[in-house]
Amino acid sequence: MGQILIICESDIDAEQLKAVFREAGLTSELAKGITAGCGLAKSGKFRVVFCPPFLSDGSWKRLIKVTDQGGLSLKVILLARTFNLNQWGEALQAGAFDVLDVLCDLPKAAEAAKRALGTKRPEALAAVSLANVVNQADHGPPHGGLNGF
């Protein structure tokens, strides 16, 4: 069962993610844009979505709307190339489960997916993550995402 949806326009990033998930025994499917990804997300067969903050046809926030409107239990993990601390905090407050640095953290994506698949209350993790942002403001963003990497 494909519990992980990858929404990505970069074939290189998509193939790297698929390989990481395959090695971890996880299955994933690929959508080439936010519009296609939102359509697949509505099917209810996915529990975790990996996507960059912005694609040519829209923002990850459309996924949050789809999740809210459809009553889906979908966790969105952003794959960011550049994100400052304010953007990380805003993403978590807006409903992202985690934010990974696409340049450094793709190998850790399977860990993030497993954590998301096993979590029932992402709000609690987001609260902890925001505390981490505040605590680490003087040291720069943590490597590996905000939810315990």
C-alpha positions in Angstrom: 0.0 0.0 0.0 1.5 3.4 -1.0 1.2 5.3 2.2 3.7 7.9 1.1 3.1 10.5 -1.6 6.0 12.4 -3.1 5.1 15.6 -4.8 8.1 16.8 -6.7 9.0 18.4 -10.0 12.7 17.4 -9.8 13.3 13.9 -11.1 16.6 13.7 -9.2 15.0 14.5 -5.8 12.1 12.2 -6.6 14.3 9.2 -7.5 16.5 9.8 -4.4 13.5 9.8 -2.1 12.0 6.7 -3.8 15.3 4.9 -3.3 15.5 5.9 0.4 12.0 4.7 1.0 12.5 1.5 -1.0 15.6 0.7 1.1 13.6 1.2 4.3 10.8 -1.1 3.1 8.4 1.8 2.5 6.3 2.2 -0.7 5.7 5.6 -2.3 4.1 7.1 -5.3 5.0 10.2 -7.2 2.9 13.2 -8.4 4.5 15.8 -10.6 2.7 18.9 -9.2 0.6 20.2 -6.4 -2.6 19.9 -8.5 -2.0 16.2 -9.2 -0.8 15.7 -5.6 -3.9 17.1 -4.1 -6.0 14.9 -6.3 -4.1 11.8 -5.2 -4.2 13.0 -1.5 -8.0 13.1 -1.6 -8.1 9.4 -2.4 -7.3 8.8 1.3 -4.7 6.1 0.6 -1.8 8.3 1.7 -0.8 9.2 5.2 2.4 11.2 4.6 3.3 13.6 1.8 6.7 14.9 1.0 6.9 18.1 -1.1 8.8 21.3 -1.6 7.1 24.5 -0.2 6.5 25.8 -3.7 5.9 24.2 -7.1 5.1 25.7 -10.4 1.4 25.1 -9.9 1.0 26.1 -6.3 2.1 25.9 -2.6 2.1 23.0 -0.1 -0.6 24.9 1.8 -3.1 23.6 -0.7 -2.4 20.1 0.8 -3.3 21.4 4.2 -6.6 22.8 2.9 -7.3 19.4 1.2 -6.5 17.6 4.5 -8.7 20.0 6.5 -11.7 20.0 4.1 -11.6 16.2 3.6 -11.1 15.3 7.2 -7.9 13.4 6.2 -5.1 12.3 8.6 -2.3 13.5 6.3 1.1 14.6 7.5 3.0 17.0 5.2 6.8 17.0 5.4 8.4 19.9 3.5 11.6 19.5 1.5 13.1 22.9 1.6 16.3 24.2 0.0 16.4 27.5 1.8 14.3 28.2 4.9 15.0 30.6 7.7 13.9 30.1 11.3 10.8 32.2 10.9 9.7 30.2 7.9 10.3 26.9 9.7 8.1 28.1 12.6 5.4 29.4 10.3 5.3 26.1 8.4 4.8 24.1 11.6 2.1 26.5 12.8 0.4 26.3 9.4 0.2 22.5 9.7 3.4 21.0 8.4 4.6 18.0 10.3 8.2 18.6 9.7 10.7 20.5 7.5 13.7 18.7 6.0 16.7 20.3 4.3 16.6 18.7 0.8 20.3 19.2 0.4 21.3 17.3 3.5 18.4 15.4 4.9 17.0 13.2 2.1 18.7 10.1 3.6 16.7 10.8 6.8 13.4 11.0 5.0 12.6 7.4 5.8 13.0 8.1 9.5 10.7 11.1 9.2 8.1 9.1 7.3 8.2 6.3 9.9 7.8 8.9 12.6 4.9 10.5 10.8 3.2 7.1 10.2 3.4 6.3 13.9 2.3 9.6 15.2 -1.3 10.2 16.1 -1.0 13.8 17.4 1.3 16.0 15.2 0.2 19.1 17.2 2.1 17.9 20.2 5.3 17.4 18.0 4.7 20.9 16.5 4.6 22.4 20.0 7.9 20.7 20.8 9.4 21.7 17.5 8.5 25.4 18.0 10.2 25.2 21.4 13.3 23.8 19.6 13.2 26.8 17.2 13.2 29.2 20.1 15.9 27.4 22.0 18.2 27.1 19.0 17.6 30.6 17.6 21.1 31.6 18.4 22.7 28.5 16.8 20.9 28.5 13.5 18.3 25.9 12.2 18.8 22.3 13.5 20.0 19.9 10.8 17.6 17.1 10.0 14.3 18.8 10.6 12.6 20.2 13.6 11.0 17.0 15.0 13.9 15.4 16.7 16.5 14.7 14.0 
